[in-house]
Amino acid sequence: MKYRNLHAKPFKSFPYLVLFETNEEEKTVFIYAIFNTHRNPTKYPK
């Protein structure tokens, strides 16, 4: 999944999803969040 510069990548072996942004010029990756996909999303803090 991709939204503007934000990417979401699931792990194959684990129930997690990583939200990250890449900067091609600086060759860096910024991780915004790691979500447990088996957890109820209404339980996450706002």
N, C-alpha and C positions, 0 to 999 in steps of 0.2 A: 504494500500500500504506500502511496506517496501523496502528500498534500503540501503543495508549494515546495518549500525546501525541507520539509519534515518527512522522514521515512519511518515506517514501522516494519520490523522484521521479527517474525516468530522463531523461537528455537525449535528444532525438530525433536529433541529428546526431553525437553522440559516444558512445563506449562507457563512459559513467560513470553512477553512481547516487549521489545525494546523500541522506544521512540527516540530517534536521533536525527541530527542534521550534519551534513558534510560540507566542508569548505575546500573546494578544489584548489584554489589559489594558495592557501596556507597548508594544504594537505593535513587537515585536522578533522576530527569527528567530535561533536558535542552531544552527549547523551542527556536527554531531558527527563526520561522516566523509564522505569522497568515495572511492568504490570504482571501480576499473577493472573492468568486467564481462567483459572478455576475458581477464583474468588468472585463473590457477588459485587458488581461494580457500584452498587449503592452504598457499600460499606467503606469505600475509599474516602479519606478526609478531603474536604473541599478547601 
